């Protein structure tokens, strides 16, 4: 007794099958399918004196390829091959032909047809490809001008695998290893050999700061050399792709894939695959499974509650330290308040924002620090400062000197310049030579909010201290927030990761084992300690001049500048440099 066929065909997905009639026959009962091919290979005979032949392109596809969600391509089956003689009937109505020049006798349209298909495929769609050898084909396209004349050929080069995202290399083998994936076990049942290996695409990983294999591409089978011979992957621009090695009973494999595996993985491609979802209802569910499902719900609720709590804490921290971001983005009163909060954090106890409505000629911020009074002009601008903006704070000095005769008045101009750019891309420092010279002669300081921001990080990382930073503000010209008593030792000209050793030239600067030093490169500072010193291949306790090797407890690299504190430096006494 024959089986009763009562199921209607799925309306979706529509499937286009290329170069495999067996698969088409297998799927035709359940799916709406169309069959195509990758063209007809043309073999030409040049004859004794003929060195050029012209052939036409013959292939079968569908005009509405963009409506098909699944495309199955068998690159392992050979195209139909036909001996070709220039037949006037075949070419007389052709607008374009392809030129073959001796000794090239075979016109293989496969790469060209796949190129046409690629440009018309639906995105996202699923491409299932039985992988054959990799190759690139060059096509010389000519326009037919008349019966005997053709245009100069245009060269077009296409790779047979340009429809996928991976790079492909031809390689044959039979030793195949399954990767731990449910698709792997299925494909392994049918696999006999492979003809290609795949180099999966890479993406940039911001966490590790390096390129990694795109996690959307999953190896399914590998060879004994750990090379990928089968995978499933997804890209935004191309959709899904499943690459398969040489398989026996391809029709049965595809039927099993489409029936039992891919609908679960790709429900958007197989929207009608949920007709038996009712089997998951509670009344059909085993008691133990029901209990586990309830535990899953509780776990999910607890997880979401925990995430909500953590997000709330993040919001609190962001609000607490909003002033740091404002240093780099804000202008006007918002920037003034951010700088005030920064100086509060820096340890000043009397920080006051001045209301400009009281007096047009008042500075933006006043800071009283014992016998000193800082008057600060603040600007948040899209470009860099004018001369008058840099010098404006000096206009307030005389007035404050009369109001506070017992205080030393210290004028500072702080600017958030080029605030629409990332700080690293800004002009640093943003002051002209004239602006710096005028500030020096006029006894006032110039500072950027980007400097303040970086100094915050250095203080938080315990490289420098708040006290050192406050002391550094007592300067003329472009203010450096780096401690005044740091003395430059030298720059690593060579570095050896083992044993964390760098070589530099000392110039009458004494260093000894156990000294704490500071290393700087590309605005990055590191606080470390000298573990050993080597001179002329001999370990020493100290050194003062010449070429020395330093081993520190933190790994550095070539190009780091090394500093140490000069304990005899007396410049940090509250006086201007």
C-alpha positions in Angstrom: 0.0 0.0 0.0 1.5 3.3 -1.0 1.8 6.2 1.4 -0.9 8.9 1.4 0.4 12.3 0.2 -1.7 14.9 2.0 0.7 17.7 2.7 0.8 20.7 0.5 4.0 22.3 -0.6 5.6 24.9 1.6 5.1 28.4 0.1 8.4 29.4 1.6 11.2 29.1 1.1 11.3 29.1 -2.7 14.4 27.1 -3.8 16.6 27.5 -6.8 18.8 24.5 -7.6 21.8 24.7 -9.9 23.6 21.8 -11.5 21.9 18.9 -9.6 18.7 17.2 -10.9 18.7 14.6 -8.2 18.3 17.3 -5.5 15.6 19.0 -7.5 13.6 15.7 -7.8 13.9 15.0 -4.1 12.7 18.5 -3.0 10.0 19.0 -5.6 7.3 17.3 -3.6 7.7 19.6 -0.6 9.0 22.9 -2.0 8.5 25.3 -4.8 11.7 24.8 -6.8 13.3 26.0 -10.0 16.2 24.3 -11.8 19.1 26.1 -13.5 22.7 25.5 -14.6 26.0 27.2 -14.7 26.1 27.4 -18.5 27.5 25.2 -21.3 31.2 24.8 -21.8 32.2 25.5 -25.4 35.2 23.7 -27.0 36.4 25.4 -30.2 38.5 24.2 -33.0 40.8 27.0 -34.4 41.9 25.3 -37.6 45.1 25.7 -39.4 45.1 29.5 -39.9 42.4 30.7 -37.5 43.7 32.0 -34.1 40.5 33.7 -32.8 37.0 32.3 -32.2 33.9 33.9 -30.8 31.3 32.1 -28.7 28.0 33.0 -27.2 26.9 32.5 -23.6 24.3 29.8 -22.8 23.0 29.2 -19.3 19.7 28.8 -17.4 18.6 30.8 -14.4 15.4 32.6 -13.3 14.6 36.2 -13.8 13.2 36.6 -10.2 16.2 35.1 -8.4 15.8 37.9 -5.8 12.6 36.1 -4.6 14.3 32.8 -3.8 15.4 32.3 -0.1 17.4 29.2 -0.7 19.9 28.7 -3.5 21.7 25.3 -3.8 24.7 25.2 -6.1 26.7 22.1 -7.0 30.2 23.0 -8.1 31.2 19.4 -8.1 29.1 18.5 -11.1 30.5 19.3 -14.5 28.7 21.6 -16.9 27.4 20.2 -20.2 30.2 20.5 -22.8 29.7 21.1 -26.4 32.0 21.2 -29.4 31.5 24.6 -30.9 31.9 25.8 -34.5 31.0 29.4 -35.4 27.4 28.8 -36.3 25.9 31.9 -37.9 22.5 31.0 -36.6 23.8 31.0 -33.0 25.6 34.3 -33.2 23.8 36.3 -35.8 21.3 37.8 -33.3 23.9 38.2 -30.5 24.8 41.7 -29.4 27.8 40.5 -27.4 30.1 37.5 -27.8 33.2 36.1 -26.0 36.5 36.0 -27.7 38.9 33.0 -27.4 42.4 33.3 -28.6 44.7 30.4 -29.4 45.7 28.2 -27.5 42.7 28.7 -25.2 40.1 26.3 -26.5 37.6 26.0 -23.8 35.0 28.6 -22.8 33.9 27.9 -19.2 31.1 30.3 -18.2 30.7 29.1 -14.5 32.4 32.1 -12.8 30.6 34.5 -15.1 27.2 33.0 -14.4 27.8 33.0 -10.7 28.8 36.6 -10.9 25.4 37.4 -12.5 23.7 35.4 -9.8 25.5 37.1 -7.0 24.3 40.5 -8.2 20.6 39.3 -8.2 20.5 37.2 -5.0 18.2 38.0 -2.2 19.7 39.3 1.0 19.5 37.6 3.3 19.2 34.3 1.6 20.8 30.9 2.3 23.4 29.6 -0.2 24.2 25.9 0.1 27.2 25.1 -2.0 28.9 21.7 -2.7 32.5 23.0 -3.0 34.7 22.1 -6.0 38.1 23.3 -6.9 38.9 27.0 -6.7 39.8 29.0 -9.8 39.6 32.3 -11.6 38.4 32.8 -15.2 39.2 35.7 -17.6 36.5 36.6 -20.1 37.1 38.8 -23.2 33.8 40.4 -24.0 33.3 41.9 -27.5 30.4 43.9 -28.9 29.1 42.7 -32.3 29.4 45.6 -34.7 28.3 43.7 -37.8 28.5 40.2 -39.2 32.2 40.2 -39.5 33.4 43.0 -37.1 33.7 43.1 -33.4 34.8 45.7 -30.9 38.1 45.6 -29.0 37.6 43.0 -26.2 36.9 44.1 -22.6 38.6 41.9 -20.0 36.5 40.7 -17.0 38.0 38.5 -14.3 35.7 36.5 -11.9 36.4 33.9 -9.3 34.1 30.9 -9.0 33.8 31.6 -5.2 33.0 35.3 -5.3 29.4 34.5 -4.1 30.8 33.7 -0.6 32.8 35.6 2.0 35.6 33.2 2.6 38.9 32.8 0.7 39.1 29.4 -1.0 42.1 27.3 -2.0 42.0 24.1 -4.0 43.2 21.1 -2.0 42.2 17.5 -2.2 42.0 15.0 0.7 40.0 12.2 2.3 41.0 12.5 6.0 38.1 14.5 7.6 37.6 15.5 11.2 34.2 16.5 12.7 33.8 19.7 14.7 31.6 19.5 17.8 28.4 20.8 16.1 25.1 19.0 15.4 25.4 19.9 11.7 28.9 18.4 11.7 27.6 14.9 12.6 25.0 15.0 9.9 27.3 16.1 7.1 30.0 13.6 8.3 27.6 10.8 7.5 27.6 11.7 3.8 31.1 13.0 3.3 33.7 11.1 1.4 36.4 13.6 0.4 37.0 17.3 -0.1 38.3 19.5 -3.0 38.8 22.9 -1.3 39.8 24.5 2.0 38.4 27.8 3.4 40.0 30.7 5.1 37.2 32.2 7.1 36.8 36.0 7.2 38.4 38.1 10.0 36.9 41.0 12.1 38.5 43.4 14.5 37.9 42.5 18.2 37.9 45.6 20.4 38.4 43.6 23.6 41.6 41.9 22.5 42.6 44.7 20.2 43.4 42.2 17.4 41.8 40.6 14.3 39.9 37.3 15.0 37.9 34.9 12.9 34.4 36.3 12.5 32.3 34.5 15.2 29.4 34.4 12.7 31.4 31.8 10.7 31.4 28.4 12.4 33.7 25.5 11.1 31.8 22.2 10.8 34.5 19.9 9.3 38.3 20.1 9.2 41.1 18.1 7.6 44.1 16.6 9.5 45.9 20.0 9.1 43.2 21.8 11.0 42.0 23.5 7.8 38.3 24.2 7.4 36.6 22.1 4.7 33.0 22.8 5.7 31.4 25.7 7.5 28.2 27.7 8.0 28.4 31.5 8.2 26.5 34.8 8.1 27.4 38.3 6.8 25.2 41.4 6.7 26.0 42.0 3.0 25.7 38.4 1.7 23.4 36.5 4.0 23.9 32.9 5.1 26.2 30.4 3.4 26.8 26.7 4.0 29.8 25.1 2.3 29.9 21.3 1.9 32.6 18.9 0.8 32.2 16.1 -1.6 29.2 14.0 -0.4 27.4 10.8 -1.3 23.6 10.9 -1.7 23.5 14.7 -1.9 19.7 14.7 -2.3 19.2 12.8 1.0 21.7 15.1 2.8 19.9 18.2 1.5 16.5 16.8 2.4 17.6 16.0 5.9 19.2 19.5 6.3 16.0 21.3 5.2 13.7 19.1 7.2 15.4 18.6 10.5 18.3 20.9 11.0 18.3 24.3 9.2 14.7 25.4 10.1 15.7 25.4 13.8 19.0 27.3 13.1 17.5 29.7 10.5 13.8 30.2 11.3 13.6 33.4 9.2 14.5 31.4 6.1 12.1 28.6 6.9 9.0 30.5 8.3 6.6 27.5 8.0 8.7 25.1 10.0 6.8 25.6 13.2 3.7 23.7 12.3 4.3 21.2 15.1 5.0 23.9 17.8 1.9 22.7 19.7 3.9 19.6 20.8 5.8 22.0 23.1 2.6 22.9 25.0 2.4 22.1 28.7 -0.1 19.2 28.2 2.4 17.4 26.0 5.4 18.2 28.2 7.0 15.8 30.5 6.8 16.8 34.2 10.6 17.0 34.6 10.9 19.2 31.5 8.1 21.5 32.8 9.9 21.9 36.1 13.2 22.8 34.3 11.3 25.3 32.1 10.0 27.0 35.3 13.5 27.1 36.7 14.6 28.7 33.4 11.9 31.4 33.8 13.0 32.1 37.4 16.7 32.2 36.3 15.8 34.6 33.5 13.8 36.9 35.8 16.7 36.9 38.3 19.2 37.6 35.5 17.1 40.5 34.2 16.8 41.9 37.7 20.5 41.7 38.2 21.2 43.4 34.9 18.8 46.2 35.8 20.6 46.7 39.1 24.0 46.8 37.4 22.7 49.2 34.8 21.4 51.5 37.6 24.8 51.4 39.2 26.4 52.3 35.8 24.0 55.2 35.5 24.9 56.4 39.0 28.6 56.3 38.2 28.1 58.0 34.8 26.2 60.8 36.6 28.9 61.0 39.3 31.7 61.4 36.8 29.8 63.2 34.1 32.0 66.2 34.6 34.9 64.3 33.1 33.1 63.8 29.8 31.9 67.4 30.0 35.5 68.5 30.1 35.9 67.3 26.5 32.5 68.1 25.1 30.8 71.0 26.9 30.9 74.8 26.5 29.5 77.8 28.4 28.1 77.3 32.0 28.2 73.5 31.7 31.9 73.5 31.0 32.5 76.0 33.9 30.6 73.7 36.3 32.6 70.7 35.1 35.9 72.4 35.7 34.7 73.6 39.2 33.9 70.0 40.0 37.3 68.9 38.7 39.1 71.3 41.0 36.9 70.2 43.9 38.0 66.7 43.3 41.7 67.9 43.0 41.6 69.0 46.6 40.9 72.7 46.5 38.4 73.7 49.2 37.4 77.1 48.0 36.3 76.8 44.4 33.7 79.4 43.2 32.0 79.8 39.8 31.5 83.5 39.1 28.1 84.6 37.7 28.9 86.7 34.6 25.7 88.7 35.0 27.2 90.5 38.0 30.1 91.9 36.1 30.8 91.5 32.4 34.5 91.7 33.1 34.7 89.0 35.8 36.5 85.7 35.3 34.6 82.4 35.2 36.1 80.7 38.2 38.0 81.7 41.4 40.0 79.4 43.6 41.4 80.5 46.9 44.3 78.4 48.2 45.9 79.9 51.3 47.9 82.9 50.1 47.2 82.2 46.4 44.1 83.1 44.3 43.6 81.5 40.9 41.4 83.4 38.5 40.3 81.2 35.6 38.8 82.1 32.2 37.0 79.1 30.5 36.2 78.6 26.9 34.6 75.7 25.0 35.1 76.3 21.2 34.9 74.5 17.9 38.3 75.7 16.8 41.4 77.1 18.5 41.7 80.3 20.6 42.3 83.8 19.4 44.9 86.0 20.9 42.3 88.1 22.8 40.6 84.9 24.2 44.0 83.7 25.6 44.7 87.1 27.1 41.3 88.0 28.4 42.0 86.6 31.9 44.8 89.1 32.4 42.3 92.0 32.3 40.9 90.7 35.6 44.2 90.5 37.4 44.7 94.1 38.5 41.2 94.4 39.9 41.7 91.2 41.9 45.1 92.4 43.2 43.4 95.5 44.6 40.5 93.5 46.1 42.9 90.9 47.6 46.2 92.6 48.4 47.2 89.7 50.7 46.9 87.1 47.8 49.1 86.2 44.9 46.9 86.3 41.9 47.4 83.5 39.3 45.6 83.9 36.0 44.9 80.8 33.9 43.1 80.3 30.6 41.5 76.9 30.2 40.1 75.9 26.8 38.1 72.9 25.5 39.3 73.4 21.9 38.1 71.7 18.8 35.5 70.0 20.9 33.7 68.3 18.1 36.8 66.2 17.4 38.2 63.2 19.4 40.8 64.7 21.8 43.6 62.6 20.2 42.9 64.2 16.8 42.9 67.8 18.2 45.8 70.2 17.8 47.8 69.8 21.0 48.9 72.2 22.3 46.4 74.5 20.6 48.3 77.7 21.2 50.5 79.7 18.7 54.1 80.7 19.5 53.0 84.3 20.0 50.2 83.3 22.4 52.7 81.3 24.4 55.3 84.0 24.4 52.7 86.6 25.5 51.5 84.4 28.3 55.1 84.0 29.6 55.8 87.7 29.5 52.4 88.5 31.0 52.8 85.9 33.8 49.7 83.8 33.1 49.0 80.2 32.4 47.5 78.3 29.4 45.9 74.9 29.9 43.5 72.5 28.0 40.7 70.4 29.4 42.3 67.4 27.6 45.3 67.8 29.9 43.0 67.9 32.9 41.2 64.7 31.7 44.5 62.8 31.2 45.8 64.0 34.5 42.7 62.6 36.2 43.5 59.1 34.7 47.2 59.4 35.8 46.2 60.3 39.4 43.5 57.5 39.5 46.2 55.0 38.3 48.5 56.3 41.2 51.2 57.5 38.7 51.0 61.1 40.1 49.3 62.7 43.0 46.7 65.5 43.5 49.3 67.5 45.4 51.8 67.4 42.6 49.1 68.5 40.1 48.1 71.4 42.3 51.7 72.5 42.6 52.1 72.3 38.8 49.3 74.8 38.2 51.6 77.5 39.6 53.3 78.1 36.2 53.5 80.6 33.3 53.0 79.8 29.6 51.7 76.4 28.6 51.2 74.6 31.9 52.6 71.1 32.2 50.8 69.0 34.8 53.7 66.6 35.1 55.5 66.9 38.4 58.3 69.5 38.4 60.9 67.3 40.1 60.8 64.6 37.4 64.3 64.4 35.8 64.8 62.8 32.4 67.2 59.9 32.5 67.3 58.7 28.9 65.3 56.8 26.2 65.4 53.1 25.6 67.2 52.5 22.3 66.9 48.7 22.6 64.5 46.5 24.6 64.5 42.8 25.5 61.2 41.3 26.9 63.2 38.8 28.7 64.3 39.8 31.3 62.3 43.1 30.9 65.5 45.0 30.1 66.1 48.2 28.3 69.3 50.0 27.2 69.8 53.7 27.5 72.6 56.3 27.8 73.1 58.0 31.2 74.5 61.5 31.3 75.7 62.3 34.8 72.5 61.1 36.5 72.9 58.7 39.3 70.5 55.8 39.5 70.6 52.7 41.8 68.8 49.4 42.2 65.5 49.9 43.9 64.9 53.4 42.5 61.3 54.2 41.5 61.2 55.5 37.9 58.6 56.7 35.5 58.3 55.5 31.9 56.6 57.6 29.1 55.7 56.8 25.5 52.9 58.2 23.3 51.3 60.1 26.3 51.2 56.8 28.3 52.9 56.8 31.7 54.0 53.8 33.7 55.3 53.8 37.3 57.8 51.0 38.0 61.0 50.1 39.9 64.5 49.2 38.9 65.3 45.6 39.8 68.8 45.5 38.5 71.4 47.6 36.6 74.0 46.2 34.2 77.1 47.9 32.9 79.6 46.2 30.6 77.8 42.9 31.2 78.4 43.2 34.9 75.6 43.7 37.5 76.1 46.9 39.6 74.3 48.6 42.4 74.3 52.0 40.8 75.4 53.9 37.6 75.9 57.5 36.6 77.1 57.7 33.0 77.4 55.8 29.8 75.4 52.9 28.4 73.5 50.9 31.0 70.9 48.2 31.0 67.9 48.5 33.3 65.6 45.7 34.4 62.3 46.9 35.7 59.4 45.0 37.4 57.0 46.1 34.7 57.5 45.2 31.0 58.1 48.2 28.8 59.3 48.4 25.1 61.7 50.3 22.8 61.2 54.0 22.7 60.1 54.6 26.3 61.5 57.7 28.0 62.7 57.1 31.5 62.4 59.6 34.4 63.1 59.6 38.1 62.3 62.0 40.9 65.1 64.5 41.7 64.9 64.7 45.4 67.4 67.6 45.4 65.1 69.7 43.2 63.8 72.7 45.1 61.6 74.1 42.4 58.5 72.6 44.0 58.3 75.3 46.7 55.3 77.3 45.5 57.3 79.7 43.3 56.7 80.2 39.6 59.4 78.6 37.4 
